[in-house]
Amino acid sequence: MFLLFKIYFNVDIELTIVIVMGKKKSGRDEVTELKVSKSGNFSEWYNQVVQKAKLADYAPISGCMIIRPYGFAVWEKISEWFDTKIRNTGVENAYFPLFIPERFLKKEAEHFEGFVPEVAWIEKMDENEERYALRPTSETIMYDAYSKWIRSWRDLPLRLNQWCNIVRWEVKATRLFLRTREFLWQEGHTAHATRKECEEEVLLRANQYRELCEEQLAIPVVMGKKSRSETFAGAEYTIALEALMPDGKGLQMGTSHNLGQHFAKVFDIKFRDRDGEEKGVWQTSWGLSTRTLGAVTMVHGDDKGLVLPPRIAPVQAVIVPIYDNKTKEKVLKEGGKLKKRLENRFDVHLDDRDAYSPGWKFNEWELKGVPVRLEVGPRDIQKRQVVMVRRDTGAKRPVKEKELAKSLGKTLDLIQENLFEKARKFLLENTRQAKTFRDLERLMKNKKMAEAYWCGSEKCEEKVKEKTGATIRCIKEESAKKEGKCICGESSRTIAYFAKAY
Amino acid sequence: MFLLFKIYFNVDIELTIVIVMGKKKSGRDEVTELKVSKSGNFSEWYNQVVQKAKLADYAPISGCMIIRPYGFAVWEKISEWFDTKIRNTGVENAYFPLFIPERFLKKEAEHFEGFVPEVAWIEKMDENEERYALRPTSETIMYDAYSKWIRSWRDLPLRLNQWCNIVRWEVKATRLFLRTREFLWQEGHTAHATRKECEEEVLLRANQYRELCEEQLAIPVVMGKKSRSETFAGAEYTIALEALMPDGKGLQMGTSHNLGQHFAKVFDIKFRDRDGEEKGVWQTSWGLSTRTLGAVTMVHGDDKGLVLPPRIAPVQAVIVPIYDNKTKEKVLKEGGKLKKRLENRFDVHLDDRDAYSPGWKFNEWELKGVPVRLEVGPRDIQKRQVVMVRRDTGAKRPVKEKELAKSLGKTLDLIQENLFEKARKFLLENTRQAKTFRDLERLMKNKKMAEAYWCGSEKCEEKVKEKTGATIRCIKEESAKKEGKCICGESSRTIAYFAKAY
């Protein structure tokens, strides 16, 4: 163990990548070691990372998860950022009941059809009581209230959001964060006086999701309308944000729906306009869930575990003091000083646990994906320096104490940028054009996302799904400059992204 | 209407209380007028304030409520304050499933008995599936996980909290915030190595609740253990914080439970201690809910509506510009300037809605309990002043623009203090000593809280409940200096608080 310190105290060259010997000596143990590689068994790797990094755990209820403090802290970072964003653009938070009367769900036929297969119901307490569903989404319960609250143009736009739990009784196998019977999300629900305002709102929220994905989660997305068959049940159209996972599957990061006047009609949401006329409102709804945590894990993680983008990392830098009995007091004091100096600007944690060795701590914080590790030992104190280690590249270099805050800020920015760039490169390299059905089949087999002309027919879409397992993730916003041929041979100006999904 | 402005522009004397004529002219309309007084019909007054101030609304599901944005914003103020408090004392947030297997609830017999009458269950999807309850509280589902996560003394103390929805299928009549089938709360759940640490934790959280009640909500409380019959199902003892409502009823504001090793035993939560021995953990749980919003409404409200303590007011000061067509631009500009100057230190809102008159706005913001109103008109601009009106006293005075921020800060402090003092006086004046059963009966009839010696017998407690409708709200922390006589005649050193409850 001691050897370890001696060795890397002598390493002093900037950007030199050093494999810390301590790791070999102490070894990754049961707790901190992943037993599979990301490329070897992606699905099992994912399960291990989520559980060993203590993001989430399986619950003793089939299909449910426990979001552990570390995972919840990431969700809080995501939700706080987004909450501020929507507040600054006119949204207020509220809370509507978990229970939805069956007759509400039935009002919008398409909506009901879309959700009923996965709805959970509560046992009736007495025969005369209505049947209540646990919310699979809250359009109906909210819009019933909207119909009472909205009277005049003065009440518009109405923009409410809620952060809540959602229940969808999935029958497919559970995947932590990706497919569970209960998850957390935000759902925004707005009502507007005109179609134009409504359309602008749909786009505004989609763009806020894009900003969240790309600038906070460091995950590039393709964005566009869903095909009719994948559109939200009850919506005119759905704009989806889709990311590409390392196993070639598409993952829906968020959706923003233009509900048109469908719900306004069935829930009778009318307002008296400035011109004195009574009109129906135009509505949007949009949601983003804890599923994004799954995406972050899959996209950025590596064989050592999770890699968190600095902007959503609950701990941005961890200070690991390295000492023996003689130097303990001095080193811990220095660690405390460093923490104090940094904590106003960064989320920084001092790992002063005496019961664990530095090597064990290195492994654990790597597994948990903390962007930067700061090592400090007696020799560093003497040199008035700290050893800074990047989680994303493993790069290690000494930093002068007085430059630490500045250097840490810059390094965190670089990591954020690097993670996004790597993911962007992956998305570009793995999105391929398909000109024929054959192309598409081959691309799906090779775990790629396909970009292809699509004729727009549901039959063609259905055939793709049947033969290749892929769905249309979204339709490209801009139509093609010149006409092309759909994978089925029909001519078209529409380009769509195809991929398998979870 | 114009008369209004002219009149009070001439009023310039500090602290003169002026009845704004505009109110009479514009009148309180349907929307902003309460149709009963607080003293006249307290229960109906409460219902109207909650709904007209837009704190909450009845949901179309029997027994449920919708928390509207304004009410939710108050809850956010409360929860943010408390969340910071518990984080700073070692607590982390997490999220556990809404569903609890029936077999878990049954593990702790007393716990099951206590909750089963009001548990809602979900319909089984197939016969082989377990029966799941919707969480009425989360001890069992959380402690099952604790038994897996806790291995060593190094894992202790474990302190987790969750902010979530809770379902208790009440059969009594619904009261918004006070008794609904679903409500929001936080529940903290900790595990410790020793009984001593556990007891300290119970007290720490109770004292944090007291601080929240008294310093944030401006509601004085009595605090002490619950009698055995009122103790949380499964706990060794419960410390409760009880407030007195204007109708003489006691309201439980929060509770902190010492669970001893009951749950550790049934859920097998053991750890290896430093001495190598395997031991059971000691546990606490503690919760505070949206019910507190009901208490705030009842305690501070008046015949004009809600009165919010400044520290939990989503809008601490509202700027109401007063203008006609000629002065509109100038006055709105000034309003904007004032807002900008204040918004870094206070939650301030500029009510620039053109479709409503100043009189209507005054009424609405009074109904919503905004602590301070700032009126600004052309004459005020000329004099470089703003007219500041206190919601709690109605006191009105001009304040020089350059002293506004300072003066507003001071005024908000005064309001916070005044509300607490008024409530404290009410509590003192309405808590009376009962020496005999007769005394107690009379006090309950007269809507007082009684302080009386209590022998400690459940039979005596049961008799009180039967004959007077009162329950023991809590037992005074310090036992009496000299022995006295219980209301049943037995001698005792224990003093208890008695009151009716909702």
Interface residues (C-beta under 8 A of the other chain):
Chain A: D57 A59 P60 I61 S62 C64 M65 I66 I67 R68 P69 F72 A73 E76 E92 N93 A94 Y95 F96 P97 L98 F99 I100 P101 F104 A120 W121 I122 E123 M125 E129 E130 Y132 L134 I141 D144 A145 K148 R154 L160 C164 N165 V167 W169 R181 E182 L184 R353 A355
Chain B: D57 A59 P60 I61 S62 C64 M65 I66 I67 R68 P69 F72 A73 E76 E92 N93 A94 Y95 F96 P97 L98 F99 I100 P101 F104 A120 W121 I122 E123 M125 E129 E130 Y132 L134 I141 D144 A145 K148 R154 L160 C164 N165 V167 W169 R181 E182 L184 R353 A355
